[in-house]
Amino acid sequence: MICFENISLSFSEKIIFENLSITINQGENICLSGPSGSGKSTLLNLLQGYILPDKGIISVNDTVLNDSTIKEIRKQIISIPQNINLPVKNGMELVELLEISHLLSGINEYMQKLDLEQDILSKDFTKISGGQKQRLLISICLSQPKDIILMDEPTSSLDDKSIELLIHAVGELKGKTIISASHNQLWAQSTDKTIEL
């Protein structure tokens, strides 16, 4: 279970959250919705400890997020960012950087589900489309044995067919807690619950 309890946060006198409380149960698929600047990505960053709230408590499975627990909490999380500019030339280099070559069969399985050719792992990122790159990154992330999956605008570079494939692939995940930030209605409607920020 993930709990945000009475979270308040402001940047340069702009209030982002004020006494925000959200509870997300294990295994739920939640979509954070709202206009740009409403705090969707910020909430994902708070959960990973990259930003600290001005007030309030964040807890994951009854462990309060703080300086001494953040490393342990991050071990439970895989985050799929909106910005997919990476310090590697291709997917295979990313797999090696993350030291997850032992997960290649699972990565290939997700690539197949997301309609990607197997050789795309070794193709230069500059030679493939934004949608292909996004689906490849998602395949690499979903293959990892993490209990909590954070997805920031996971459909931003995808067409409707690719979104439907992703919805199906995510729908097959069992016992995973998924928190996404998205404007896409097709995606939002596929989740268990939408939280408006």
N, C-alpha and C positions, 0 to 999 in steps of 0.2 A: 504494500500500500504506500502511495505517495501522498503526503499532506503538505499543503501550503496553508499556514495558519496566520491570519491577520498580517499579511505581507504588505508593507508600504515601501515605496521606492520612488525617488525623484531624481531627475538629472537637470542641473542648471535651473532649478526652481520649477521645472515642469514635472507635474505629478504623473507618474506612470501607473502606479498602483496605490490604492489606499485601502487598508484593511481587507485585502483580498484573501479569501479562504476557498480552497479547492481540495477535494479529496478524490483520488483516482485509485480504484481498486486494482489488485493484481489481475492481469489478464484482460483489462479493459483497453479498448481502442478509442482514444479520445482525439478530437480535432479542435484545436484552438482557432477561433475565427474572429474577424474584426478588421477594421480598416488599417491601412498602413500607419504605423506609429502607435498602435493600441497596446503593444507590449507582447506580442506573440513570441517573437524570437527572444526577447528579453527573459520571458518566463522559462524558456528552454535553457538559457544561459545561467539563470539563477539555480536551476536544478543541478547543473554541473559545477556550481561554485565559482564560475568565472566572474559573476557579479554577486555582491552580497546585498541583501535587503537592508534598508535603513531600520526597519523594525519587522518583527515577526519571526516565525520558525518554519524551516523546511525540514521534513523528515522523510526518509526512505526506509520502509520496513522497520519502523520504530527507532531508527538511528537518526539522531538530529545531525543535520549537515553543519559542520564547523571545520576549522583548520585541521583538527586531528582525525576527522572521519572522512574528509573529502576524497582521499585516494581510494579508500575502500568502497565508497559509493560510486566513484567513477568506474571502478572495475565491473560494475553491474550494468553499465550503460554503453550503448553504441549510438553515436550521433551522426546523422547524415546531414551535412550542412547544405545551405542554399548556395553558397559560394563554392564552386567546385574547381577553383584554381589550386592545383596541387604541385608540390615540389618534385614531381616525377614525370617521366616522359610517356608512360603507358601504364595500363592496369597491372601488368606483371611486376613492374618495378614497385608499384604500390603494395602488392601482395608481399613482396620480399621485404619492403620497408616495415610493414606491420608484423613481419615474421609469422605469416599465416599460410605458408605454402602447403601445410598439412590439411588445409580446408579447401583445396582446389576443386575437389569433386563436388562439394556443396556449392561453391561459387559457380561452377559450370552448370549445375542444376538450376540455380536461380537465373543465370544468363539465358538458359533455354526457356524458362518460364516467361522471361521478359523479351523474348524474340530477338536475342543477340547471337550472332555467329561466334563459335568458339575461338576463332583466330583474332577476335577483336581485343582480347587481353594483351596481345603483343603489338597492337597497332598504336602508332603515335597519336597522342590526344589531339594534335593539330590536324590529323587526317580523318577524324570522325566527327559526327555532328554533336551538338550540345545534348540532344535527347539520348543519343547512344552513350555518351560519356556519363550522363546522369543515371541511366539504367545500369551501366557497368559499376558505378560507385555503389549504387543501391544493392546490387548483387553481392559485391564484396562485403558490404556491411551486414546484410541480412544473414549471411552464412556464418557469422560469428556467434558463439554460444553466450549471448548476453540476454538478461531477463528484461531489460528496459531498452526500448528503441525510440530515439528521438528523431523526428524528420522535419526539417525546416523547408517548407514549400517543396515537397517531393515531386510535385507534378509540373513545376515551373517551365521545364523544357520539353514536356511530353505532349504528344497529340492524344486524341480521345482513345484510340486503340491501345496505345501504350499505357494510358491511365487505367483502362479496364484490366489489362494484364497485371499491372501492379496491384490493383485492388484485389484481384483473385489470389495473387501470390501472398499478399499480406493476410488475406482472409484465411489462408491455410495454416498460419502460424498459431500454435497452441500454447497457452500459458504465458505468452509474452505481453508485457504492458507497453502499449504504443501511444506516444503522444506526438501529434503532428501539428504544425502550424500551416494553414492553407487557406487561400481564397477560393479554391476550386470547389464548386458545388457538387460535382460528381463524386469527388473524393470525400467531401464532408458527409454526404448522404450515405456513404458506405461504412462510416464509423459507427461505434456504439452510441456515441454522444458528442454533440458539438457544444463547446463552451464559448460564449460570446464575450470578448474582452472590450 
